[in-house]
Amino acid sequence: MKKILSILFLMIVFTSCSKVLYTHYDYQEVVYTYAKNSEQLADKDFKNLAKTFSPIVKEPQGENLVPPPGAYADYAYLMYKRGDRDEAKLYFEKEYLTYPESKVYVQSLMEKLGL
């Protein structure tokens, strides 16, 4: 019985110590809304998406204090679609500087977009 209690205690201690690497806020909902309606979005919709997406990339939480992988690139593409090419380029660059493994993909995407 003591062995079972000690195992349960250790499980509780170790699971309560888990660290959060990234804060996604409502990232999945934002990306889903954007992907679902990207062809019919008005300027007002882009502003709402950017406002919702902004904390993900500008105020990241979690242990590493960086947004989740791909968030900079998603935000950059949103800025590109909105017509803000300079902001898009900045966030595409932040993506591959933060996550170097994405550099080849992001640079090829930037090339296709003319950035």
C-alpha positions as CSV (number, residue, x, y, z in Angstrom):
1,M,0.0,0.0,0.0
2,K,2.8,2.4,0.8
3,K,4.4,1.7,-2.5
4,I,1.2,2.5,-4.4
5,L,0.8,5.7,-2.4
6,S,4.4,6.8,-3.0
7,I,4.0,6.1,-6.7
8,L,0.8,8.2,-6.9
9,F,2.5,11.0,-4.9
10,L,5.4,11.0,-7.4
11,M,3.1,11.0,-10.3
12,I,1.2,14.0,-9.0
13,V,4.5,15.9,-8.2
14,F,6.0,15.2,-11.7
15,T,2.8,16.0,-13.6
16,S,2.3,19.3,-11.7
17,C,5.8,20.4,-12.6
18,S,5.3,20.2,-16.3
19,K,6.4,23.4,-18.0
20,V,4.5,25.1,-20.8
21,L,6.8,25.8,-23.7
22,Y,4.3,27.9,-25.8
23,T,1.1,29.8,-25.3
24,H,-1.2,29.3,-28.2
25,Y,-4.0,31.5,-27.0
26,D,-6.8,30.8,-29.5
27,Y,-4.4,30.1,-32.3
28,Q,-6.3,27.1,-33.7
29,E,-9.5,29.0,-34.0
30,V,-7.8,31.9,-35.6
31,V,-6.1,29.8,-38.2
32,Y,-9.2,27.8,-38.9
33,T,-11.3,30.9,-39.4
34,Y,-8.7,32.4,-41.7
35,A,-8.3,29.2,-43.8
36,K,-12.0,28.7,-44.1
37,N,-12.8,32.2,-45.2
38,S,-9.6,33.5,-46.7
39,E,-11.1,34.2,-50.2
40,Q,-14.0,36.3,-48.8
41,L,-12.3,38.3,-46.1
42,A,-12.9,42.0,-46.0
43,D,-10.4,44.6,-44.6
44,K,-12.4,44.6,-41.3
45,D,-11.9,40.8,-41.1
46,F,-8.2,41.1,-41.6
47,K,-8.0,43.7,-38.9
48,N,-9.9,41.4,-36.5
49,L,-7.7,38.5,-37.4
50,A,-4.5,40.5,-36.9
51,K,-5.8,41.8,-33.6
52,T,-6.6,38.3,-32.4
53,F,-3.3,36.9,-33.8
54,S,-1.1,39.7,-32.5
55,P,-0.7,38.5,-28.9
56,I,0.5,35.1,-30.2
57,V,3.5,36.7,-31.9
58,K,4.0,39.9,-30.0
59,E,3.4,38.8,-26.4
60,P,4.4,35.1,-26.3
61,Q,4.2,33.3,-23.0
62,G,5.6,30.0,-21.9
63,E,9.0,28.9,-20.8
64,N,10.8,30.0,-24.0
65,L,9.0,33.3,-24.5
66,V,8.6,32.6,-28.2
67,P,5.5,31.9,-30.2
68,P,4.8,28.3,-31.3
69,P,6.5,27.1,-34.5
70,G,4.8,28.5,-37.6
71,A,3.0,31.3,-35.8
72,Y,5.4,34.0,-37.1
73,A,5.0,32.6,-40.7
74,D,1.2,32.5,-40.4
75,Y,1.1,36.1,-39.1
76,A,3.5,37.2,-41.9
77,Y,1.3,35.6,-44.5
78,L,-1.7,37.3,-43.0
79,M,0.1,40.7,-43.2
80,Y,1.1,39.9,-46.8
81,K,-2.5,39.2,-47.7
82,R,-3.5,42.4,-46.0
83,G,-1.0,44.3,-48.2
84,D,1.7,45.1,-45.6
85,R,4.7,43.7,-47.3
86,D,7.3,45.1,-44.9
87,E,5.6,43.7,-41.9
88,A,5.2,40.3,-43.7
89,K,8.9,40.2,-44.5
90,L,9.8,41.1,-40.9
91,Y,7.8,38.2,-39.5
92,F,8.9,35.7,-42.1
93,E,12.5,36.5,-41.1
94,K,11.6,36.2,-37.4
95,E,10.2,32.7,-38.2
96,Y,13.4,31.4,-39.7
97,L,15.6,33.2,-37.1
98,T,13.6,31.7,-34.3
99,Y,13.3,28.3,-35.9
100,P,16.3,27.8,-38.2
101,E,15.0,24.5,-39.5
102,S,12.3,26.4,-41.3
103,K,14.7,28.7,-43.2
104,V,14.7,26.8,-46.5
105,Y,10.9,26.6,-46.6
106,V,10.3,30.2,-45.5
107,Q,12.8,31.7,-47.8
108,S,11.3,29.8,-50.8
109,L,7.8,31.0,-49.7
110,M,9.2,34.6,-49.5
111,E,10.7,34.2,-53.0
112,K,7.3,33.0,-54.4
113,L,5.6,36.0,-52.8
114,G,8.2,38.4,-54.1
115,L,9.5,39.5,-50.7
